[in-house]
Amino acid sequence: MHPLLIALAAVYGAAAGLLVPRAAYRLAVEPEEARRTACPQGHPITGVARGWLGRARCPAVEPAALVMVPASAPPDSADSEPPAPCPAYGPARTTAPLVTAAACALLAAGVGARPELAVWLLLAPVAVLLATVDAAVHRLPDVLTLPAAGAAAALLGAAALLPGHGGSWTGALLGGLALAAAYFVLFLIRPDGLGFGDVKLALTLGIALGWYGWTVLFLGAFAGFVLGSVYGIGLMIVRRAYRKSAMPFGPFMALGALLGLLLGGYATA
């Protein structure tokens, strides 16, 4: 155990998780719809990186037509109020930082001070973001899944060059191809039950799990299916879903991969 490392990872995860709700809100649209540029209250989403980086907050001002500004007041007094939380971002304002912090802390505890930990910590907020979008609109945007796979492969390649790493870069690449191929076959068999976005996410998760070997790859992927099945059965029991009801599978894939990485980290300790 590395208490300081775990604490630092948790703080990093919480800080990164604060950026998830805004990006998730902008990406959580149907494929034919443009990405959101304003909240439902009409506040434009602006800031760093053209508004993509920032907390889930909006200006705490009324629409310009309704604001009464005294003649003697400074020109910008109507906009001088601090930003306030916007309800448009929903529960993710609270859950995303907590989930990301918990995931990063667990990864730090399981993997320890190895080079690959930096890769897992960088991927964790992306996984939470993808899970949040998938839970909202049942889709995994290409703008996240494909770059994440490339980044995972490149970063693990760099980690493999450093002393003290606990995995294999070749295994990571083969694992990504294997898991993506398996998901592609499942997609061809049941395209109504598995989206092509899940196939692309499987590439990233397979790269991560394959780093620790085939056993971890299998167990991490299997855990995702088990968790998703349990959730789906639970929904049917309480009559909130039926056998053919659509269900976001990305969150369970990510959670299964987290369990696999923790197993791999502990096994190579």
PEFENDA-V458572 format. One record per helix or strand of 2 or more residues. SS is the DSSP state (helix for helix, strand for strand). FROM is the first residue (numbers start at 0). TO is the last residue. If there is no record, write none. Layout:
ss-><SS | SS>
from-><FROM | FROM>
to-><TO | TO>
//
This chain:
ss-><helix | helix | strand | helix | helix | strand | helix | helix | helix | helix | helix | helix | helix | helix>
from-><2 | 19 | 56 | 63 | 76 | 83 | 86 | 91 | 114 | 141 | 168 | 195 | 213 | 249>
to-><16 | 26 | 57 | 65 | 78 | 84 | 88 | 110 | 136 | 159 | 188 | 209 | 236 | 266>
//
